[in-house]
Amino acid sequence: MSFNPKTADLLTRTDPVSGWGNSLVADYLDTGTAKTTFNHPRPYVGRTNAGYPAAGLHTTLDIKRVPAWTDGQGRKHNPNYDGMTISGSFPSGHTTYAFSGGVGLATLFPQLGTEIVTRASEAGNNRIVLGVHYSLDIMGGRIDGEAGNTARWSDDQFRADKLMPAYNELQSYMANKCVSNNVVSKQSSDYDTVGACVAKLGANGDKGYANAFTDAVSTKPVTDRASAIDAYTARMSYGFAQDATKAGQSAVVPQGAENLLLTAFPDLSDAQRRQVLDASESDSGYPLDASSQGYQRLNLAKAFSAKVVLSADKSTILSLTFGNAKPQTSVVKSDDGITSLLTDFNAYWKAGVDVTDAGKAVLKHDDELTESINNKAFAEGKDGQGARAVSDAQMNSTNTLYDALGPVLGSYYKKAMDAGKLPKTAQYLAAMNKSASTSNAKATYQHPRPYIDRQN
């Protein structure tokens, strides 16, 4: 980080006297008062005087302690169990700082924001691995870290003096490294080059951040972006039961939290960035949600993977999808007649937005009919309608439409087309294919395929 002083100052400053890590993004963070207020003992500390017996809970937990050790480079590692016995567990200070740094770095490198904040969630989870914190402590630390960064990013002076200079510094440095190391060629924009470099290296997929450890909450290894989002989302609620009486409440986006997406979606307005957070947040009713002002529900791993499609005048978000390779904004072409003919679809369903009451009956019929036709065809066996459907999927009219002429004329037509005896006909059909494009409409409406899991 020595080549990036603004980034280092923002994220990794160390106090020269105490030696403790500190940073500009952490200046608003403090868990000391909260720890004193809640006075909750650590998992490895005897709990006989903390109300646990009266609650019918164990007075001790089976916690394995990791011994202090020195690695091959001579660095000492000490979990410091003895030093933490007098410090309360809730909320986790280490998790608070992990999320402060993680959200901070994700803001400077939004192309990998999903992976970065998921790695921060792993750092929080590792406090449970050591047996020094409970899962509720980690959830509280995440909330604290997110709130601290929101306060910083919402400070205009801080953004101008610290955040944006660090962002420009890191983006430029990474772009130049990718070009100088021939990962990608120079493009019109350094920051476009960063995105191309991430994609080329697979850092936002199966060649990037990974973690093979699984537990009762994160049940699958992190191997790509989709599994990273799953792990992050699982650690948001840690498997706690949802209070059914408080589930399904309207979304609550913390005031100023839209600023956490400033660099990921610079072309969006504050209201539109809030809409991204609104659509990506988790459900209500989990522990710590009621008093968190929306921070408990804030799913940044998901938000950093959003693809936003705007209307031609950029005033309206037409669709939102998550789990994409990068944070992305696109604008519908104003001269696209196909898309404009289909805007009624928005009355039934909008990606990333709750289905409207008017659309539910339409979509229910759509679902049931799709299942019915699909299931009936394949119940007939592999040589039935399914085989004809596979042939039609090639989108080659010579192979798929000839039988409309009947068995005799259809045979004449197909043989002639295959032999190249009808060049003008072939040229005409090819030209007609070019006039039919659905790519912009698909990008606009972002409707998932019937066979895809639609949970997200």
C-alpha positions as CSV (number, residue, x, y, z in Angstrom):
1,M,0.0,0.0,0.0
2,S,3.0,2.3,0.1
3,F,2.4,3.3,-3.5
4,N,-1.1,4.4,-2.5
5,P,-0.8,6.9,0.4
6,K,-4.3,8.2,0.2
7,T,-5.7,4.7,0.3
8,A,-3.5,3.7,3.1
9,D,-4.4,6.7,5.1
10,L,-8.1,6.0,4.6
11,L,-8.0,2.3,5.5
12,T,-4.8,1.2,7.3
13,R,-3.4,4.0,9.4
14,T,-1.5,2.8,12.5
15,D,-1.1,4.8,15.7
16,P,2.7,5.3,16.2
17,V,2.3,5.3,20.0
18,S,0.0,2.5,20.8
19,G,0.7,0.4,17.7
20,W,-3.1,-0.2,17.3
21,G,-4.5,-0.1,13.8
22,N,-6.7,2.9,13.1
23,S,-8.0,4.7,10.0
24,L,-10.0,7.6,8.8
25,V,-13.0,5.4,8.1
26,A,-12.8,4.1,11.7
27,D,-12.8,7.6,13.4
28,Y,-16.6,7.4,14.0
29,L,-16.4,3.9,15.5
30,D,-16.5,3.0,19.1
31,T,-17.9,-0.1,20.8
32,G,-16.6,0.7,24.3
33,T,-19.8,2.4,25.5
34,A,-22.0,-0.3,24.0
35,K,-19.9,-3.1,25.6
36,T,-20.1,-1.4,29.0
37,T,-23.8,-0.8,28.6
38,F,-24.8,-4.4,27.7
39,N,-22.0,-6.0,29.8
40,H,-22.4,-9.4,28.1
41,P,-19.7,-12.0,29.0
42,R,-17.5,-13.7,26.4
43,P,-18.5,-17.3,25.3
44,Y,-15.4,-18.8,27.0
45,V,-16.0,-17.0,30.3
46,G,-17.9,-18.6,33.2
47,R,-21.5,-17.2,33.1
48,T,-22.7,-18.1,36.6
49,N,-23.2,-14.4,37.6
50,A,-24.8,-13.2,34.4
51,G,-28.3,-14.4,34.7
52,Y,-27.8,-17.5,32.6
53,P,-28.8,-20.0,35.3
54,A,-32.1,-18.2,35.9
55,A,-32.7,-18.4,32.2
56,G,-32.1,-22.1,32.2
57,L,-29.0,-21.8,30.0
58,H,-25.6,-23.4,30.4
59,T,-23.2,-21.6,32.7
60,T,-20.2,-22.7,30.5
61,L,-19.8,-23.4,26.8
62,D,-17.5,-26.0,25.2
63,I,-15.1,-23.5,23.7
64,K,-11.8,-24.7,22.2
65,R,-9.0,-22.2,22.7
66,V,-6.4,-21.6,20.0
67,P,-2.9,-21.3,21.6
68,A,-0.6,-18.5,20.8
69,W,1.9,-19.3,18.0
70,T,4.6,-17.9,15.8
71,D,4.6,-18.3,12.1
72,G,7.5,-19.0,9.8
73,Q,8.2,-15.3,9.3
74,G,8.6,-14.8,13.0
75,R,5.3,-13.0,13.5
76,K,3.5,-13.7,16.8
77,H,-0.2,-14.5,16.9
78,N,-2.0,-14.4,20.2
79,P,-5.8,-14.7,20.4
80,N,-5.5,-12.8,23.8
81,Y,-8.2,-14.8,25.7
82,D,-6.9,-13.6,29.0
83,G,-6.9,-9.9,28.0
84,M,-10.5,-10.0,26.9
85,T,-12.1,-11.5,30.0
86,I,-12.8,-8.0,31.4
87,S,-14.3,-6.7,28.1
88,G,-17.9,-7.3,27.2
89,S,-18.7,-9.3,24.1
90,F,-21.5,-7.3,22.5
91,P,-21.0,-5.8,20.0
92,S,-17.8,-7.2,18.5
93,G,-15.2,-4.5,18.0
94,H,-13.1,-6.6,15.7
95,T,-16.2,-7.1,13.5
96,T,-17.0,-3.4,13.6
97,Y,-13.5,-2.6,12.3
98,A,-13.5,-5.4,9.8
99,F,-16.7,-4.0,8.3
100,S,-15.5,-0.5,8.5
101,G,-12.4,-1.4,6.5
102,G,-14.3,-3.8,4.2
103,V,-17.0,-1.4,3.3
104,G,-14.3,1.3,2.9
105,L,-12.3,-0.8,0.5
106,A,-15.4,-1.9,-1.4
107,T,-16.2,1.8,-2.0
108,L,-12.7,2.3,-3.4
109,F,-12.9,-0.9,-5.5
110,P,-16.6,-1.4,-6.3
111,Q,-15.9,-3.8,-9.1
112,L,-15.2,-6.4,-6.4
113,G,-17.4,-4.9,-3.7
114,T,-19.3,-8.1,-3.3
115,E,-16.2,-10.2,-2.6
116,I,-14.7,-7.5,-0.3
117,V,-17.7,-7.2,2.0
118,T,-18.1,-11.0,2.1
119,R,-14.5,-11.3,3.2
120,A,-15.3,-8.8,5.9
121,S,-18.2,-11.0,7.0
122,E,-15.7,-13.9,7.2
123,A,-13.5,-11.9,9.5
124,G,-16.4,-11.3,11.7
125,N,-17.3,-15.0,11.6
126,N,-13.8,-15.8,12.6
127,R,-14.4,-14.2,16.0
128,I,-16.9,-17.1,16.5
129,V,-14.3,-19.5,15.3
130,L,-12.0,-18.4,18.0
131,G,-14.8,-18.6,20.6
132,V,-14.5,-15.0,21.7
133,H,-17.8,-13.8,20.4
134,Y,-21.4,-14.9,19.8
135,S,-23.2,-14.6,16.5
136,L,-25.3,-11.7,17.9
137,D,-22.1,-9.9,18.6
138,I,-21.1,-10.2,15.0
139,M,-24.4,-9.0,13.7
140,G,-24.1,-6.0,16.1
141,G,-20.6,-5.3,14.8
142,R,-21.7,-5.3,11.2
143,I,-24.4,-2.8,12.0
144,D,-21.9,-0.6,13.8
145,G,-19.4,-0.7,11.0
146,E,-21.9,0.1,8.3
147,A,-23.3,3.0,10.3
148,G,-19.8,4.4,10.8
149,N,-19.0,4.3,7.1
150,T,-22.4,5.8,6.2
151,A,-21.6,8.8,8.5
152,R,-18.2,9.3,6.8
153,W,-19.5,8.9,3.2
154,S,-22.4,11.3,4.0
155,D,-19.9,14.1,4.9
156,D,-19.3,16.2,1.8
157,Q,-16.0,17.5,3.0
158,F,-14.7,14.0,3.8
159,R,-15.8,12.7,0.4
160,A,-14.0,15.5,-1.4
161,D,-10.9,15.5,0.7
162,K,-10.4,11.8,1.5
163,L,-12.8,9.4,-0.2
164,M,-12.7,10.4,-3.8
165,P,-8.9,11.1,-3.9
166,A,-8.3,7.6,-2.5
167,Y,-10.8,6.1,-5.0
168,N,-9.1,7.8,-7.9
169,E,-5.7,6.8,-6.6
170,L,-6.5,3.1,-6.2
171,Q,-8.4,2.8,-9.5
172,S,-5.6,4.4,-11.4
173,Y,-3.0,2.3,-9.8
174,M,-4.8,-1.0,-10.4
175,A,-5.6,0.0,-14.0
176,N,-2.0,0.8,-14.7
177,K,-0.8,-2.4,-13.1
178,C,-3.2,-4.5,-15.2
179,V,-2.0,-2.7,-18.4
180,S,1.8,-2.9,-17.6
181,N,1.4,-6.6,-16.7
182,N,-0.4,-7.2,-20.0
183,V,-3.5,-8.5,-18.3
184,V,-5.6,-6.1,-20.5
185,S,-4.7,-3.5,-23.1
186,K,-5.1,0.2,-22.5
187,Q,-8.7,1.4,-23.0
188,S,-10.3,4.8,-23.2
189,S,-10.8,5.0,-19.5
190,D,-8.5,3.7,-16.7
191,Y,-11.5,2.7,-14.7
192,D,-13.0,0.7,-17.6
193,T,-9.7,-1.1,-17.7
194,V,-10.1,-2.1,-14.0
195,G,-13.4,-3.7,-14.9
196,A,-11.9,-5.5,-17.8
197,C,-9.0,-6.7,-15.7
198,V,-11.3,-8.1,-13.0
199,A,-13.3,-10.0,-15.7
200,K,-10.1,-11.2,-17.4
201,L,-8.7,-12.5,-14.2
202,G,-12.0,-14.0,-13.0
203,A,-11.6,-12.2,-9.7
204,N,-15.4,-11.7,-9.6
205,G,-15.9,-15.4,-10.3
206,D,-14.2,-18.7,-9.7
207,K,-10.7,-17.3,-9.8
208,G,-11.2,-14.7,-7.1
209,Y,-12.0,-14.7,-3.4
210,A,-12.7,-18.2,-2.0
211,N,-13.2,-19.8,1.4
212,A,-13.6,-23.6,1.8
213,F,-14.8,-23.4,5.4
214,T,-18.4,-24.2,6.1
215,D,-20.5,-24.3,9.2
216,A,-24.1,-24.5,10.3
217,V,-24.9,-21.1,8.8
218,S,-22.6,-20.9,5.7
219,T,-23.3,-24.3,4.5
220,K,-21.5,-24.1,1.1
221,P,-17.9,-23.0,0.3
222,V,-17.4,-19.6,-1.3
223,T,-16.2,-20.4,-4.8
224,D,-17.6,-17.6,-6.9
225,R,-19.7,-14.4,-6.7
226,A,-23.0,-16.2,-6.3
227,S,-21.8,-18.3,-3.3
228,A,-20.2,-15.2,-1.8
229,I,-23.6,-13.5,-1.8
230,D,-25.1,-16.6,-0.2
231,A,-22.5,-16.6,2.6
232,Y,-22.9,-12.9,3.3
233,T,-26.7,-13.2,3.3
234,A,-26.6,-16.2,5.7
235,R,-24.4,-14.3,8.1
236,M,-26.8,-11.4,8.2
237,S,-29.3,-13.4,10.3
238,Y,-27.1,-16.3,11.4
239,G,-30.0,-18.8,11.3
240,F,-32.0,-17.1,14.0
241,A,-35.8,-17.7,13.8
242,Q,-37.7,-14.9,12.2
243,D,-40.5,-13.2,14.2
244,A,-43.5,-13.9,12.1
245,T,-45.4,-10.9,13.5
246,K,-42.6,-8.6,12.3
247,A,-41.8,-10.2,8.9
248,G,-42.7,-8.7,5.6
249,Q,-42.5,-5.1,6.7
250,S,-41.8,-2.3,4.2
251,A,-38.2,-1.7,3.4
252,V,-36.2,0.7,5.5
253,V,-33.0,2.2,4.1
254,P,-30.9,4.0,6.6
255,Q,-30.6,7.7,6.1
256,G,-27.4,8.4,4.1
257,A,-26.7,4.7,3.3
258,E,-27.2,5.5,-0.4
259,N,-23.7,7.2,-0.2
260,L,-22.1,3.8,0.3
261,L,-22.9,3.1,-3.4
262,L,-21.6,6.4,-4.7
263,T,-18.7,4.9,-6.6
264,A,-20.5,1.8,-7.6
265,F,-23.3,3.7,-9.3
266,P,-22.1,7.2,-10.0
267,D,-24.7,7.7,-12.7
268,L,-27.6,7.2,-10.3
269,S,-29.3,9.8,-8.2
270,D,-29.4,9.5,-4.4
271,A,-33.0,8.3,-4.6
272,Q,-32.1,5.7,-7.2
273,R,-29.2,4.4,-5.1
274,R,-31.7,4.1,-2.2
275,Q,-33.9,2.1,-4.5
276,V,-31.1,-0.4,-5.1
277,L,-30.6,-0.8,-1.4
278,D,-34.3,-1.1,-0.9
279,A,-34.6,-3.9,-3.5
280,S,-31.6,-5.8,-2.2
281,E,-32.2,-5.7,1.5
282,S,-33.2,-8.8,3.6
283,D,-36.6,-9.3,5.2
284,S,-37.5,-7.8,8.6
285,G,-38.2,-9.6,11.8
286,Y,-34.7,-11.0,12.7
287,P,-32.8,-10.2,15.9
288,L,-31.5,-6.6,16.2
289,D,-33.7,-5.4,13.3
290,A,-36.2,-3.3,15.2
291,S,-33.8,-0.8,16.5
292,S,-31.2,-0.8,13.7
293,Q,-32.9,1.8,11.5
294,G,-32.5,-0.6,8.5
295,Y,-28.9,-1.5,8.9
296,Q,-29.6,-5.1,10.0
297,R,-31.4,-5.6,6.6
298,L,-28.7,-3.9,4.5
299,N,-27.3,-6.5,2.1
300,L,-24.3,-4.8,0.6
301,A,-22.9,-8.0,-1.0
302,K,-26.1,-8.1,-3.1
303,A,-26.3,-4.4,-3.7
304,F,-22.7,-4.3,-5.2
305,S,-23.8,-6.9,-7.8
306,A,-26.8,-4.9,-9.1
307,K,-27.5,-4.2,-12.7
308,V,-29.7,-1.1,-13.1
309,V,-31.7,-0.4,-16.2
310,L,-32.8,3.2,-16.6
311,S,-35.4,4.8,-18.8
312,A,-34.2,6.8,-21.8
313,D,-34.3,10.0,-19.8
314,K,-32.6,8.3,-16.8
315,S,-35.4,9.4,-14.5
316,T,-36.8,6.0,-13.7
317,I,-35.4,2.6,-12.8
318,L,-37.1,0.1,-15.1
319,S,-35.5,-3.0,-13.7
320,L,-33.0,-4.2,-11.1
321,T,-31.3,-7.6,-10.9
322,F,-28.7,-8.9,-8.6
323,G,-25.9,-11.4,-8.7
324,N,-24.3,-9.8,-11.8
325,A,-20.6,-9.8,-12.5
326,K,-20.2,-6.1,-11.7
327,P,-22.2,-3.1,-10.6
328,Q,-23.7,-1.7,-13.8
329,T,-26.0,0.9,-15.1
330,S,-27.5,0.9,-18.6
331,V,-30.0,3.2,-20.3
332,V,-32.8,2.1,-22.6
333,K,-32.3,3.3,-26.1
334,S,-34.9,6.0,-26.9
335,D,-35.4,4.7,-30.4
336,D,-36.0,1.1,-29.6
337,G,-39.5,0.5,-30.9
338,I,-39.6,-3.2,-29.7
339,T,-39.1,-2.3,-26.1
340,S,-41.6,0.6,-26.2
341,L,-44.3,-1.8,-27.6
342,L,-43.9,-4.1,-24.5
343,T,-44.0,-1.6,-21.6
344,D,-47.3,-3.2,-20.3
345,F,-45.0,-5.9,-18.9
346,N,-44.0,-3.5,-16.2
347,A,-47.6,-3.6,-15.0
348,Y,-47.2,-7.3,-14.1
349,W,-43.6,-7.5,-12.9
350,K,-40.5,-5.4,-12.3
351,A,-37.2,-7.0,-11.5
352,G,-36.1,-6.2,-8.0
353,V,-39.5,-4.7,-7.1
354,D,-42.5,-6.4,-5.4
355,V,-45.0,-7.9,-7.8
356,T,-48.0,-5.6,-8.1
357,D,-51.4,-6.7,-7.0
358,A,-52.6,-6.2,-10.6
359,G,-49.9,-8.5,-11.9
360,K,-50.2,-11.4,-9.5
361,A,-53.1,-13.0,-11.4
362,V,-51.4,-12.6,-14.7
363,L,-48.1,-14.1,-13.4
364,K,-49.9,-17.0,-11.7
365,H,-51.6,-18.0,-14.9
366,D,-48.3,-17.5,-16.7
367,D,-46.6,-19.9,-14.2
368,E,-49.2,-22.6,-14.2
369,L,-49.6,-22.6,-18.0
370,T,-45.8,-22.8,-18.5
371,E,-45.6,-25.8,-16.2
372,S,-48.5,-27.5,-17.8
373,I,-47.3,-27.3,-21.4
374,N,-43.7,-28.2,-20.5
375,N,-44.7,-31.2,-18.4
376,K,-47.2,-32.6,-20.8
377,A,-44.7,-32.4,-23.7
378,F,-42.0,-34.2,-21.9
379,A,-44.3,-36.8,-20.5
380,E,-44.7,-38.0,-24.1
381,G,-41.0,-39.1,-24.3
382,K,-37.8,-37.9,-26.0
383,D,-39.1,-38.3,-29.5
384,G,-42.3,-36.3,-29.0
385,Q,-42.8,-32.5,-29.0
386,G,-39.7,-32.0,-27.0
387,A,-37.5,-33.1,-29.9
388,R,-39.3,-30.7,-32.2
389,A,-38.8,-27.9,-29.6
390,V,-35.0,-28.6,-29.5
391,S,-34.9,-28.3,-33.3
392,D,-36.8,-25.0,-33.2
393,A,-34.4,-23.7,-30.6
394,Q,-31.7,-23.5,-33.3
395,M,-33.6,-20.5,-34.8
396,N,-32.8,-21.7,-38.4
397,S,-36.0,-21.3,-40.5
398,T,-34.6,-23.8,-43.0
399,N,-34.6,-26.5,-40.4
400,T,-37.7,-25.5,-38.4
401,L,-40.3,-24.0,-40.8
402,Y,-40.0,-26.2,-43.9
403,D,-42.7,-28.7,-42.7
404,A,-45.2,-25.9,-42.7
405,L,-45.2,-26.4,-46.5
406,G,-46.4,-29.9,-46.1
407,P,-44.4,-33.2,-46.6
408,V,-43.9,-32.8,-50.4
409,L,-43.4,-29.0,-50.8
410,G,-41.5,-28.8,-47.6
411,S,-39.1,-31.5,-48.8
412,Y,-38.5,-29.5,-52.1
413,Y,-37.9,-26.3,-50.1
414,K,-35.5,-27.8,-47.5
415,K,-33.4,-29.6,-50.1
416,A,-33.1,-26.5,-52.3
417,M,-32.1,-24.3,-49.3
418,D,-29.5,-26.8,-48.0
419,A,-28.0,-27.1,-51.6
420,G,-27.8,-23.3,-52.0
421,K,-30.2,-23.2,-54.9
422,L,-32.3,-20.4,-53.4
423,P,-29.7,-17.6,-52.7
424,K,-32.1,-14.7,-52.9
425,T,-34.5,-16.4,-50.5
426,A,-31.7,-17.2,-48.1
427,Q,-30.4,-13.6,-48.3
428,Y,-33.9,-12.2,-47.7
429,L,-34.5,-14.4,-44.6
430,A,-31.1,-13.4,-43.2
431,A,-31.9,-9.8,-43.6
432,M,-35.2,-10.2,-41.8
433,N,-33.5,-11.9,-38.9
434,K,-31.3,-8.9,-38.5
435,S,-34.3,-6.6,-38.1
436,A,-35.6,-8.6,-35.2
437,S,-33.7,-7.9,-32.0
438,T,-34.8,-8.5,-28.4
439,S,-31.6,-7.7,-26.6
440,N,-32.6,-4.3,-25.4
441,A,-36.0,-5.4,-24.3
442,K,-34.4,-8.4,-22.4
443,A,-32.0,-6.0,-20.7
444,T,-34.9,-3.7,-19.8
445,Y,-37.3,-6.2,-18.3
446,Q,-34.8,-8.6,-16.8
447,H,-37.3,-11.4,-16.3
448,P,-35.7,-14.7,-15.2
449,R,-36.2,-17.9,-17.2
450,P,-38.8,-20.4,-16.0
451,Y,-36.2,-23.0,-15.0
452,I,-34.1,-20.7,-12.9
453,D,-34.4,-20.5,-9.1
454,R,-36.4,-17.3,-8.6
455,Q,-35.7,-16.8,-4.9
456,N,-33.5,-13.7,-5.6
